[in-house]
Amino acid sequence: MIKNDKNLLVGLDLGTSFLKLIVGKINEDNEIDFIGIVKSKSLGIKRGVVIDINATVVSIEKTVEDAEELLDINIDSLYVNISGKHIHSFNVTGRAAISDHKEVTLQDLKSVEESAKAITLPSDQEILHVISKDYEIDGQDGIKAPIGMSGIAIDGRYHLVTGAKNARDNLEKCIRKCTIEPQAVVLDQLASSMAVLTEDEKELGVCLIDIGGGTTDILIYINGVVEYTTSLSLGGDQVTNDLAQGLKTSTSNAEELKITNGCVNIGLSENDYIEVPSVGERPPRRIQRSVLANIMYSRYEEIFKFINERIENGGFGEKISAGVVITGGSAKVEGIEDLAEEVFHRPSRLGIPLYINGISLSSFNTPEYAASVGLLLYAKNQRKYQAEISKDSFFSVVKKIFSKIFFN
């Protein structure tokens, strides 16, 4: 059993419908080898937030135990995603003097970030992410990599993501009750974007749409930086409920029909039939598949129209030249790309994880694993950043010691 391996990374995609725990390991080339993944039914989560702590703990514990047994590892910490309508975002700026002999250091960037974070938030909200966009040094703007550059003062532009404090607290409480330490709580669509978007798409401008069971999470990149994030309380569960009511069947049967026959193609052949289980003792019924398609089309069209309204109202319409990328557990629906192009009038594609290593591509050739893979990519980046901070702090201390010895 692998115990306390510092190179082991664990991500927990805690969704409304399913819980996915993914494990990877940093190899000698500083890349991630994906070891395995365990998927189970999610309990106690609704629309991205914990509504039943005990049920959520049971769900996490079972998944962790299954992963430890299957992969022969010991899990004592992990990264977890967060979503929900409580998520908000806005853009801010910060400013700081450049201290170290007028050359920008990581510590200077931390000072600029702290300046940007010095804002007043509602008492129930807290900052989840401070995502850097670019910097300006003494009037020179558009700087993406300021480390080592000379100047007197530095300004930074950031995208701030906030969320409900109790939502994060309850999430972390559930994980700690499983004797596991949450290393970071990561915005769901941010994680997904790291797994499915290309650098070219980010530069051209792209809208990521992550459709989960309880929420649809949105993230927009413009010129390579995050400009907008939000979440809708609509997702695959609403589609299932629509099917259950429209087809007069149980929710579980509707979910199965959505998975096996789901589509949003409204021009299906009249000879394309499906069998719908009835409730009670009634026999199953044969209906045209187009009936199911029309129900699903209406709900997905509604979701896309809500998103398109946000895009246009935010002034991003002409800035997302790369179009939209659709991902998430409820995105794998026949015809969804065509529907997206119809609503958004922009190119669209299905987002599947692009950056994987060590496991057969077919294992992840589906949008439902976007956030899972993205959590490990986020974890890898965080470790690299923390290492750089530690190194910068070490050399700063050494420099101060030598200055005192030789110049005092």
VENTA-V403155 format. One record per residue. N is the residue number from 1. SS is DSSP state (@ for helix, = for strand, . for the rest). Layout:
N&SS  N&SS
This chain:
1&.  2&=  3&.  4&.  5&.  6&.  7&.  8&=  9&=  10&=  11&=  12&=  13&=  14&=  15&.  16&.  17&.  18&=  19&=  20&=  21&=  22&=  23&=  24&=  25&=  26&=  27&.  28&.  29&.  30&.  31&.  32&=  33&=  34&=  35&=  36&=  37&=  38&=  39&=  40&=  41&=  42&.  43&.  44&.  45&=  46&=  47&.  48&.  49&=  50&=  51&.  52&.  53&@  54&@  55&@  56&@  57&@  58&@  59&@  60&@  61&@  62&@  63&@  64&@  65&@  66&@  67&@  68&@  69&@  70&@  71&@  72&.  73&=  74&.  75&.  76&.  77&=  78&=  79&=  80&=  81&=  82&=  83&.  84&.  85&.  86&.  87&.  88&=  89&=  90&=  91&=  92&=  93&=  94&=  95&=  96&=  97&=  98&.  99&.  100&.  101&.  102&.  103&=  104&.  105&.  106&@  107&@  108&@  109&@  110&@  111&@  112&@  113&@  114&@  115&@  116&@  117&@  118&.  119&.  120&.  121&.  122&.  123&.  124&.  125&=  126&=  127&=  128&=  129&=  130&=  131&=  132&=  133&=  134&=  135&=  136&=  137&=  138&.  139&.  140&=  141&=  142&=  143&=  144&.  145&.  146&.  147&.  148&.  149&.  150&=  151&.  152&.  153&=  154&=  155&=  156&=  157&=  158&=  159&=  160&=  161&=  162&=  163&=  164&=  165&@  166&@  167&@  168&@  169&@  170&@  171&@  172&@  173&@  174&@  175&@  176&@  177&.  178&.  179&.  180&.  181&=  182&=  183&=  184&=  185&=  186&=  187&=  188&@  189&@  190&@  191&@  192&@  193&@  194&@  195&@  196&@  197&.  198&.  199&@  200&@  201&@  202&@  203&@  204&@  205&.  206&=  207&=  208&=  209&=  210&=  211&=  212&.  213&.  214&.  215&.  216&=  217&=  218&=  219&=  220&=  221&=  222&=  223&.  224&.  225&=  226&=  227&=  228&=  229&=  230&=  231&=  232&=  233&.  234&.  235&.  236&@  237&@  238&@  239&@  240&@  241&@  242&@  243&@  244&@  245&@  246&@  247&@  248&.  249&.  250&.  251&@  252&@  253&@  254&@  255&@  256&@  257&@  258&@  259&@  260&@  261&@  262&.  263&=  264&.  265&.  266&.  267&.  268&.  269&.  270&.  271&.  272&.  273&=  274&=  275&=  276&=  277&.  278&.  279&.  280&.  281&.  282&.  283&.  284&.  285&=  286&=  287&=  288&=  289&@  290&@  291&@  292&@  293&@  294&@  295&@  296&@  297&@  298&@  299&@  300&@  301&@  302&@  303&@  304&@  305&@  306&@  307&@  308&@  309&@  310&@  311&@  312&@  313&@  314&.  315&.  316&.  317&.  318&.  319&.  320&.  321&.  322&.  323&.  324&=  325&=  326&=  327&=  328&.  329&.  330&.  331&.  332&.  333&.  334&=  335&.  336&@  337&@  338&@  339&@  340&@  341&@  342&@  343&@  344&@  345&.  346&.  347&.  348&=  349&=  350&=  351&.  352&.  353&.  354&.  355&.  356&.  357&.  358&.  359&.  360&.  361&@  362&@  363&@  364&@  365&.  366&.  367&@  368&@  369&@  370&@  371&@  372&@  373&@  374&@  375&@  376&@  377&@  378&@  379&@  380&@  381&@  382&@  383&@  384&@  385&@  386&@  387&@  388&@  389&@  390&@  391&@  392&@  393&@  394&@  395&@  396&@  397&@  398&@  399&@  400&@  401&@  402&@  403&@  404&@  405&@  406&@  407&@  408&.
